[in-house]
Amino acid sequence: METVTKRLYEAMFLIDSAKASDWGAAVEVIEKLLKRSRAEIVSIRKWDERKLAYEVNRQTRGTYVLTYFRVEGRRVPEIEKNVQLSDQIMRVLILSAEQMTQEDIEKDTPATKAEKSKLKQKAAAQAELADAEGPAARELPAAEVPEGEAAEEPVAAQLSEQAPDSDEAPEKSEQPPASERSAAPQDSGSRPQEPTVEETKPDQAVQANEDSEREGPSF
């Protein structure tokens, strides 16, 4: 039984950029073409989109697709012929890649570098936005209170503490009744004084009542 030896090859496919916009369909075209020649696909990645040095199939721009695969050496011309018959693929360049390592195959292409750069810029912009919003978010209170309520509450509390209710009469200082004052012990050398009763004239009593009604309760 003859042993089949497959070698590693690198291929650069050129595809119309309009058709490469549907990346999944473009990859499917290349996979079908290679599998038709019994190739084992190792990697398929977008290399870059470039302006062509000259028109190819009336196109001035194209998308390059970098591909690595293993296949028998005698089938390489078959792959090149199938590319010439394809309507989706404009050109292909196939080179031997036996000397390449897995690390070389996985190196970033210009397209992947540009994509990573965009992701870094986006992450940096989001980080700057988060830093700018951070201090403002920390200054916000845990529970938002309307400004009117927040300003009125301390004033209302002070008034409630300082001012008595309008319905209640102001408190008078408590004094012992006259009977207790008369019964309190007096100095041994002094005589008990008789309580004096001030005579209030009717006109003075009326005037005092009118003054109290005009003034009202004091806060």
VEXMARTOR-167359 format. One record per residue (C-alpha): x, y, z. Coordinates in steps of 0.02 Angstrom, whole numbers, padded with zeros to 5 digits, always signed. Last residue first. Example, Ala and Ser with C-alpha at 12.3 -4.5 7.8 and 13.67 -1.06 7.14 Angstrom:
# residues 2
+00684-00053+00357;+00615-00225+00390;
***
This chain:
# residues 219
-02151+04114+03509;-02270+04237+03597;-02456+04206+03598;-02569+04352+03550;-02519+04536+03567;-02689+04613+03535;-02784+04500+03655;-02657+04529+03795;-02670+04719+03777;-02861+04713+03784;-02859+04610+03942;-02736+04729+04027;-02845+04881+03981;-03000+04799+04054;-02908+04759+04216;-02841+04938+04230;-03015+05014+04208;-03089+04901+04340;-02960+04954+04469;-02853+04826+04544;-02825+04828+04729;-02673+04740+04781;-02698+04615+04919;-02568+04610+05052;-02527+04452+05141;-02493+04479+05324;-02316+04471+05373;-02262+04352+05507;-02154+04436+05639;-01968+04424+05634;-01844+04369+05766;-01873+04183+05752;-01861+04183+05563;-02015+04118+05481;-02068+03940+05451;-02179+03914+05297;-02364+03911+05340;-02403+04073+05250;-02313+04012+05095;-02404+03846+05105;-02576+03930+05115;-02530+04048+04972;-02500+03905+04854;-02321+03860+04804;-02263+03938+04643;-02253+03853+04473;-02178+03957+04334;-02305+03985+04201;-02312+03887+04039;-02367+03978+03885;-02545+03937+03837;-02570+03794+03715;-02671+03817+03557;-02529+03905+03465;-02413+03756+03491;-02247+03801+03568;-02106+03870+03459;-01924+03817+03483;-01925+03629+03448;-02056+03631+03310;-01971+03781+03232;-01803+03694+03230;-01876+03536+03152;-01966+03636+03019;-01804+03724+02975;-01708+03559+02967;-01842+03479+02853;-01866+03623+02733;-01701+03610+02639;-01705+03421+02613;-01889+03425+02568;-01863+03558+02435;-01708+03474+02365;-01795+03309+02339;-01707+03168+02432;-01595+03043+02342;-01546+02893+02446;-01364+02841+02455;-01306+03018+02422;-01213+03058+02258;-01031+03108+02282;-00966+02934+02234;-01057+02938+02066;-00982+03107+02024;-00809+03046+02069;-00828+02888+01960;-00907+02966+01805;-00741+03030+01737;-00650+02869+01782;-00785+02765+01696;-00774+02872+01540;-00586+02855+01538;-00602+02665+01556;-00730+02657+01414;-00614+02756+01300;-00468+02642+01344;-00572+02486+01307;-00624+02558+01138;-00445+02602+01095;-00387+02427+01143;-00525+02346+01038;-00479+02453+00888;-00295+02405+00906;-00343+02221+00915;-00441+02236+00752;-00297+02326+00665;-00175+02191+00721;-00295+02055+00659;-00305+02136+00487;-00117+02164+00474;-00091+01979+00515;-00047+01918+00688;+00067+01767+00700;-00019+01598+00718;+00071+01515+00573;+00241+01571+00635;+00204+01500+00808;+00152+01334+00729;+00323+01325+00647;+00368+01361+00466;+00504+01263+00374;+00379+01155+00279;+00289+01309+00212;+00296+01279+00023;+00216+01419-00077;+00046+01443-00161;-00009+01609-00239;-00193+01628-00282;-00295+01745-00390;-00474+01806-00424;-00576+01690-00312;-00767+01701-00322;-00791+01655-00505;-00682+01500-00494;-00605+01420-00648;-00434+01497-00617;-00445+01443-00435;-00480+01264-00489;-00322+01266-00593;-00217+01323-00446;-00288+01184-00337;-00247+01053-00469;-00070+01121-00485;-00050+01090-00296;-00114+00911-00306;+00054+00831-00346;+00128+00897-00185;+00004+00802-00079;-00091+00916+00039;-00075+01006+00205;-00152+01177+00228;-00111+01356+00277;-00217+01501+00217;-00194+01690+00211;-00343+01780+00133;-00309+01941+00039;-00455+02058+00006;-00459+02154-00158;-00471+02328-00228;-00461+02391-00409;-00579+02263-00487;-00603+02242-00675;-00560+02057-00664;-00395+02110-00590;-00351+02293-00611;-00173+02344-00571;-00072+02376-00414;-00223+02324-00313;-00285+02429-00167;-00279+02326-00010;-00387+02229+00113;-00288+02127+00237;-00233+01953+00294;-00400+01874+00335;-00372+01705+00414;-00386+01522+00364;-00282+01395+00462;-00235+01211+00458;-00344+01145+00317;-00313+00965+00266;-00315+00953+00077;-00410+00819-00017;-00409+00917-00183;-00597+00951-00170;-00563+00993+00012;-00461+01143-00046;-00597+01216-00157;-00735+01185-00030;-00635+01270+00107;-00597+01421-00002;-00781+01448-00047;-00835+01425+00135;-00712+01558+00193;-00788+01684+00073;-00966+01640+00129;-00920+01667+00312;-00833+01831+00275;-00980+01911+00187;-00885+02072+00152;-00767+01960+00053;-00886+01969-00096;-00870+02157-00109;-00683+02145-00075;-00659+02031-00225;-00549+01887-00167;-00362+01858-00177;-00300+01695-00100;-00128+01684-00020;-00079+01503+00003;+00048+01426+00122;+00086+01242+00106;+00125+01101+00227;+00162+00933+00151;+00059+00777+00137;+00140+00609+00108;+00026+00467+00054;+00097+00295+00089;+00072+00169-00052;+00000+00000+00000;
***
